[in-house]
């Protein structure tokens, strides 16, 4: 009977010294003994790095669940994204555009409002005949209304281009950074037949302890 400690086939660490303290060992494939034990975190990373979908020894095909990383993970990634030759990161470009948004939004809205009200006031006064002899108020009013419309149009074009630029970059980053998780395919009985009862019983006891502690809380 083999009494060697159960360790992960990838990182050679046990349950208490793996990448995540206390992470149980799983038996997702048909390899026997310690050759079939993994930390789920280690197996996920190995499959992504090696670009494999099956065990290289027993050829068991893993079923993978793919999830997209969140937007906050995208911001925290620190992925380089040079702009006009400047060595900026994703966080830097987002921060720059956000500051521009905070600066331009009130400035454009106030300018467009002033131009619109001034142009409207001139047109209304000229229509009533109040300032008919004071100069080309109609032309000035129309020009101010056009300027107000142009300011709003340019602002929303910039806002749309900036938004879709970041959205496209985020989607592109997502495609290259999917999160893959191995889905358990072997039942408890199959895992016991392949790898013995030791690691399975340990996982069962750990799950029972977590259930009891949850009930106490």
C-alpha positions as CSV (number, residue, x, y, z in Angstrom):
1,X,0.0,0.0,0.0
2,X,1.4,3.4,-1.0
3,X,1.5,5.7,2.0
4,X,3.3,8.6,0.3
5,X,1.6,12.0,0.8
6,X,-0.9,13.1,-1.8
7,X,0.6,15.9,-3.9
8,X,-0.5,17.9,-7.0
9,X,0.9,16.4,-10.2
10,X,1.8,19.9,-11.5
11,X,3.1,21.9,-8.5
12,X,4.1,18.9,-6.3
13,X,2.5,20.5,-3.3
14,X,-0.2,19.1,-1.0
15,X,-3.5,20.6,0.1
16,X,-2.0,22.8,2.7
17,X,0.9,24.2,0.7
18,X,-0.6,24.7,-2.8
19,X,-1.1,28.0,-4.6
20,X,-4.2,28.6,-2.5
21,X,-4.0,27.5,1.1
22,X,-6.4,24.7,1.8
23,X,-7.3,24.0,-1.8
24,X,-8.3,20.3,-2.1
25,X,-6.8,18.0,-4.6
26,X,-9.2,16.7,-7.3
27,X,-9.1,13.6,-9.6
28,X,-10.5,14.8,-12.9
29,X,-8.9,12.2,-15.2
30,X,-8.2,8.4,-15.4
31,X,-4.6,8.5,-14.2
32,X,-4.0,6.4,-11.1
33,X,-2.5,7.3,-7.7
34,X,-0.8,10.7,-7.2
35,X,-0.4,11.0,-11.0
36,X,-4.2,11.8,-11.1
37,X,-4.3,14.4,-8.4
38,X,-4.3,18.1,-9.2
39,X,-5.1,21.5,-7.6
40,X,-7.9,22.9,-9.7
41,X,-6.0,26.2,-10.0
42,X,-2.9,24.5,-11.2
43,X,-4.8,22.4,-13.8
44,X,-6.6,25.4,-15.1
45,X,-3.3,27.3,-15.6
46,X,-1.6,24.4,-17.2
47,X,-4.4,23.9,-19.7
48,X,-4.3,27.6,-20.7
49,X,-0.5,27.7,-21.0
50,X,-0.1,24.3,-22.9
51,X,-3.3,25.0,-25.0
52,X,-4.4,21.4,-24.4
53,X,-7.8,20.0,-23.6
54,X,-6.8,16.5,-22.5
55,X,-4.5,14.7,-20.2
56,X,-1.2,14.0,-21.8
57,X,-0.9,10.6,-20.2
58,X,-4.3,8.9,-20.2
59,X,-5.7,11.2,-23.0
60,X,-8.8,11.9,-20.9
61,X,-10.5,14.9,-22.5
62,X,-11.4,17.6,-20.0
63,X,-14.6,19.5,-20.2
64,X,-13.9,23.2,-19.8
65,X,-16.2,26.0,-18.8
66,X,-15.2,29.3,-20.4
67,X,-16.1,32.6,-18.7
68,X,-15.1,36.1,-19.8
69,X,-13.0,38.2,-17.5
70,X,-14.7,41.2,-15.9
71,X,-14.1,44.8,-16.9
72,X,-12.3,45.5,-13.6
73,X,-9.9,42.7,-14.4
74,X,-9.3,44.4,-17.8
75,X,-8.5,47.7,-16.0
76,X,-6.2,46.0,-13.5
77,X,-4.3,44.0,-16.1
78,X,-1.8,46.8,-16.8
79,X,-1.8,45.8,-20.5
80,X,0.3,48.2,-22.5
81,X,-1.5,50.4,-25.0
82,X,0.7,53.1,-26.6
83,X,-1.1,56.2,-27.7
84,X,0.8,58.6,-30.1
85,X,4.1,56.9,-29.1
86,X,3.4,57.4,-25.3
87,X,4.0,54.3,-23.2
88,X,0.5,54.2,-21.6
89,X,-1.4,51.3,-20.2
90,X,-5.1,50.5,-20.3
91,X,-5.6,52.2,-17.0
92,X,-3.7,55.3,-18.2
93,X,-5.8,55.7,-21.4
94,X,-9.0,55.2,-19.5
95,X,-8.0,57.8,-16.9
96,X,-7.0,60.3,-19.5
97,X,-10.3,59.9,-21.4
98,X,-12.3,60.1,-18.2
99,X,-10.6,63.4,-17.2
100,X,-11.3,64.7,-20.7
101,X,-15.0,63.7,-20.2
102,X,-15.2,65.5,-16.9
103,X,-13.6,68.7,-18.4
104,X,-15.4,68.8,-21.8
105,X,-18.9,67.8,-20.7
106,X,-19.7,70.9,-18.6
107,X,-17.8,73.2,-20.9
108,X,-19.6,72.0,-24.1
109,X,-23.0,72.0,-22.4
110,X,-22.6,75.5,-21.1
111,X,-21.3,76.8,-24.4
112,X,-24.0,75.2,-26.4
113,X,-26.7,76.5,-24.0
114,X,-25.4,80.1,-24.1
115,X,-25.2,80.0,-28.0
116,X,-28.6,78.5,-28.3
117,X,-30.3,81.0,-25.9
118,X,-28.5,83.9,-27.5
119,X,-29.4,82.9,-31.0
120,X,-33.0,82.1,-30.0
121,X,-33.3,85.5,-28.3
122,X,-32.0,87.4,-31.3
123,X,-34.4,85.5,-33.6
124,X,-37.4,86.2,-31.4
125,X,-36.5,89.9,-31.1
126,X,-36.1,90.2,-34.8
127,X,-39.4,88.5,-35.5
128,X,-41.2,90.9,-33.1
129,X,-39.7,93.8,-35.0
130,X,-37.9,95.2,-31.9
131,X,-34.4,95.2,-33.4
132,X,-35.2,95.3,-37.1
133,X,-33.1,98.4,-37.6
134,X,-30.1,97.4,-35.4
135,X,-28.3,95.1,-37.9
136,X,-28.4,91.5,-39.2
137,X,-29.7,89.9,-36.1
138,X,-31.3,87.1,-38.0
139,X,-28.0,86.0,-39.5
140,X,-26.3,86.2,-36.1
141,X,-29.0,84.2,-34.4
142,X,-28.9,81.5,-37.1
143,X,-25.1,81.4,-36.8
144,X,-25.3,81.0,-33.0
145,X,-27.9,78.2,-33.3
146,X,-25.7,76.4,-35.9
147,X,-22.7,76.8,-33.6
148,X,-24.6,75.3,-30.7
149,X,-25.7,72.3,-32.8
150,X,-22.1,71.9,-34.1
151,X,-20.7,71.9,-30.6
152,X,-23.1,69.2,-29.4
153,X,-22.5,67.2,-32.6
154,X,-18.7,67.3,-32.2
155,X,-19.0,66.4,-28.5
156,X,-21.2,63.4,-29.1
157,X,-19.1,62.2,-32.0
158,X,-16.0,62.3,-29.7
159,X,-17.9,60.5,-26.9
160,X,-19.1,57.8,-29.2
161,X,-15.7,57.2,-30.9
162,X,-14.0,57.1,-27.5
163,X,-16.6,54.7,-26.0
164,X,-16.5,52.2,-29.0
165,X,-12.7,52.4,-29.1
166,X,-12.4,51.2,-25.5
167,X,-15.2,48.7,-26.0
168,X,-13.5,47.2,-29.0
169,X,-10.2,47.0,-27.1
170,X,-11.9,45.4,-24.1
171,X,-13.6,42.8,-26.4
172,X,-10.2,42.0,-28.1
173,X,-8.6,41.6,-24.7
174,X,-11.4,39.3,-23.5
175,X,-10.8,37.0,-26.5
176,X,-7.2,36.6,-25.5
177,X,-7.8,36.2,-21.8
178,X,-10.7,33.9,-21.3
179,X,-11.0,32.2,-17.9
180,X,-11.1,28.4,-18.2
181,X,-12.4,26.1,-15.4
182,X,-12.3,22.3,-15.5
183,X,-15.7,20.8,-15.0
184,X,-15.9,17.7,-12.8
185,X,-16.9,14.8,-15.1
186,X,-16.0,11.8,-12.9
187,X,-18.5,10.8,-10.3
188,X,-17.4,10.1,-6.7
189,X,-17.5,6.3,-7.4
190,X,-15.4,6.6,-10.6
191,X,-12.8,8.7,-8.9
192,X,-12.6,6.2,-6.0
193,X,-12.1,3.4,-8.5
194,X,-9.3,5.2,-10.4
195,X,-7.4,6.9,-7.6
196,X,-8.4,5.0,-4.5
197,X,-10.4,6.3,-1.5
198,X,-7.7,8.4,0.2
199,X,-8.0,11.7,-1.7
200,X,-11.7,11.3,-2.1
201,X,-12.3,10.7,1.6
202,X,-10.2,13.7,2.4
203,X,-12.2,15.9,0.1
204,X,-15.4,14.5,1.5
205,X,-14.3,15.2,5.1
206,X,-13.2,18.7,4.1
207,X,-16.6,19.3,2.5
208,X,-18.4,18.0,5.6
209,X,-16.4,20.3,7.9
210,X,-17.3,23.3,5.7
211,X,-20.9,22.4,5.9
212,X,-20.9,22.1,9.7
213,X,-19.1,25.4,10.1
214,X,-21.6,27.1,7.7
215,X,-24.5,25.7,9.8
216,X,-22.9,27.1,13.0
217,X,-22.7,30.6,11.4
